[in-house]
Amino acid sequence: MSQGVSKLKELLFENEARALTDLQHRIESVARLGTDQRAALSRDLDRLSATDTAFRNEVKSQIDAVFSRAGTEDRFRTSVASVIDRALAEAEVSNHDALSEAVAPLVVSTIKREIHESQDELVEALYPITGRLVQAYVASAMRELTERINGQLSANPTMLRFKSILSGHSMAELALVQAQQLQVEELYLIRRGSGELLARWPDVGRNQNRDQVLSGILTAINEFSLEAFSDDGSALRQIDLNTSQVYLRASPRLLLAAKCSGLSNAAVERMIDAEFIYTLERQQDEWEESAEDPPPQGRRNAQLSEVAERIETRVSEVRQKVENDNTGWLILKSVSWIIALMLAGWLAWVGYKYATTEWVRERANTVIAKTESMRGYPVRLRVADYGTEISLAGLAPSAAAKSEIISSLENELSGTAVKDELTVVPTAPDATPQIVRLRNDLEAFERRTAREAFERSTSRAIQRLDGLPTSLSQLTQNLDASEKRNFVRETAIEVDAVRTSLLDLRRQASFQVTGGSGIENRELASRMEQLRARLTANTNKIAGLLDAGSGNFGTKNNVVHSEGGLLSEAEAMAIQTEQFATLIVALAQAASIKPPPPVVMAPPPAPSGPTPHEQLAAWIREHAIFFSTETRFRDPQTASHHLDQLAKLMNATTATIRVVGFTDDQGSSQQNSPLSKDRADLVRRALVTRGVPANRLIAIGRLDAKDISSIVGDSSPNRRVEFEFSFVGEAR
């Protein structure tokens, strides 16, 4: 045993031994170290030694615990038994089926052997248990019978109660009759004393041994009961077989046994007794007449068949008598008459109450409908039983209307109390004067606004017409053809006439507005339309002067359409005068302009190198600003140099540049999208500090990936800012 423990220790401490050997080699290798290093190493060795000692003590305690548990054969057996017990308990839970298949055959064979060898002891031990089982079975059968009776009672309780009233029997008795109807299954005619089976019904022709044994047992049981209880004069009359009953009736020579299923009441049992006595008497008489020889078996079987038929017939008659007994018909009839009288009285009372209530309701509704002051106001009418009280709820237009309808109802229904629950609708003050005043103010405002608009439009037209004589005079002086000059003079006279008519129309319109006749006077509007037509005709003629030598002064059509009304015509007149004045001024300027001398085109200069814009485009195609992480330049010095170059090139041009930031594929889009924009903003601010106008720089971050290299990490060229020319009008 000690050698085994030593071997176990060697196996357990093999790793530690190698570790100690390695540590020894390390100690020798550092023997040449300095004093400080040796002191530090010594401290480490002390800590390691303490740790190793503690570990050794723990392992030793564990080995001692193992030895104390399995060091000897007895200890090992005890430990193994405990382990097997736990293993079986765990297997019972985790692998029950496999354990049952392995252990069940052994347990079954052992139990069979013990039962075979100890039958007497087993019977004595199981007898109390068997008695309790029989008792429980009988209780279960009674409970089943009770449930069947309850089922009959609950299945159709009304019909059972009706039959119970008619027949005079209880509902439980009727339910018992329906639940258990007696039926004869077997009949036996047995010779007393010897137990010989003389006849059997039905004659099945088989199981003769079984019938002979049964007849002998019944004879023995009957004789035993007579001998054991002969003192009190009783006899065995019935044997309970739980699911069926065996009725026994005996004569001096014969024993008649009937096996029946179902339950019977006292009347049925009395009928069975009478039928058995009659059958035994007949058998006894035939026995005596045959001089000690029993009748033939065939006749006895036929007689038993008749007995079974008569018993079942009598049982059916008794059951029908129980179900059809009409002793309670008189009671039911009396109760029915009482109920009918009570129902008739109740119906008469309900009819009287309904008639009186509805009569009061109809009269009240008629009064409410005739009250004119309550027309259009909802009124809810509630009438108490017999019309003793009515209540009105709803809205009334006034207190007078409310009093009127209450008084009308009290006069019409003198014997009825009227309960007032009407609510008078509050009336608002008459706002008609305020509405009229507001309408008048609104009309005055509309007239004032219309007059001001009319005056503004006519003032614009008159101001334009006032300045036309000067422009027409200049146009006359600048025209070469006398015909055109005469036409312009005629136009000037016509324009002056239009101006005079417009002034007169303006005064008339102002007078009518002041007088209150309205600004939309159709006569004044018609006159304004005629003036505008005259001005339009002159405009078309003057426009013909623009056609070189055509002489057609009516081809142009610059008519301004209006929507009708004096205000619309005044606004159209103002627009028309502006167009006419603009046309006259344009003609005067055109007539005063002389043709310029011919332009001699100089040869284009020879190319002298790329323009500043081309230099900027070439730089943008070849350069970008690269980043390492976040918004840090990968090479700050190179980035600063490139930004200086770009700022110089941009200051030499007027181009607008788009600063575009990019990221690599590392990180999510939620992270990279703002990062690309931050890089573009950083480069934009650096260019602004170098003198580039901020409105010529557009910083954006690209959402779509545009990789230019497969390199990833801080040195990836994908982390960059590029530059693009923007579109015209893109910058704001």
Beta strands, then each sheet from edge to edge (+ up, - down):
strand 1: 183-191
strand 2: 197-201
strand 3: 238-240
strand 4: 244-250
strand 5: 254-261
strand 6: 379-383
strand 7: 389-396
strand 8: 417-424
strand 9: 625-626
strand 10: 657-661
strand 11: 697-701
strand 12: 720-725
sheet 1: 2+ 1- 5+ 4- 3+
sheet 2: 6+ 7- 8-
sheet 3: 9+ 12- 10+ 11+
end
